Amino acid sequence: MRSEDEVNRAIGQYADMIKRICLIHLKNDADTEDVFQTVFLKYALSRIAFENEAHEKAWLIRVTINACKDVHKSFFRTHTVSMDALKEMQDNNPAVQNMEVLEAVLKLPEKYRRTIYLHYYEGYTAPQIGTILGKNVNTIYTWMQRAKQMLRQALGGEQDAK
């Protein structure tokens, strides 16, 4: 583990470079900040003895690039759609009938929102959604039923409708 002074020196010396590399790979500030913290945490916990400054810099660059790749490969990244992309899909997807319904779906708690999205927007069945989310199929059916009830209430539909 490195001393606080050594970590502070490295942050002062390499912070801008690390952030630029992250922005090039990730194209967003939130992920950049996460990777930035990850890189310097790994640096602080590392016991590697660097031969010189060039070796230290190369190590930090490699760790940064690998951390950016990990973000791109993460489950969240590969199984979600950005809000902008979802709104763009509205124009191209006949399944999205109006903005009011989409906004109501987006206001649901996460587990219900994901379930409804995967079922109605991506066309997955409940057993497939259960596999994707790692949940029991009966749990998915329950979440879908609760989400539909919440949507009915939000959109002013009948309470008894199925």
Secondary structure, 3 states (H helix, E strand, C coil): CCCHHHHHHHHHHHHHHHHHHHHHHHCCHHHHHHHHHHHHHHHHHCCCCCCCHHHHHHHHHHHHHHHHHHHHHCHHHHCCCCHHHHHHHHHHCCCCCCHHHHHHHHCCCHHHHHHHHHHHHCCCCHHHHHHHHCCCHHHHHHHHHHHHHHHHHHHCCCCCCC
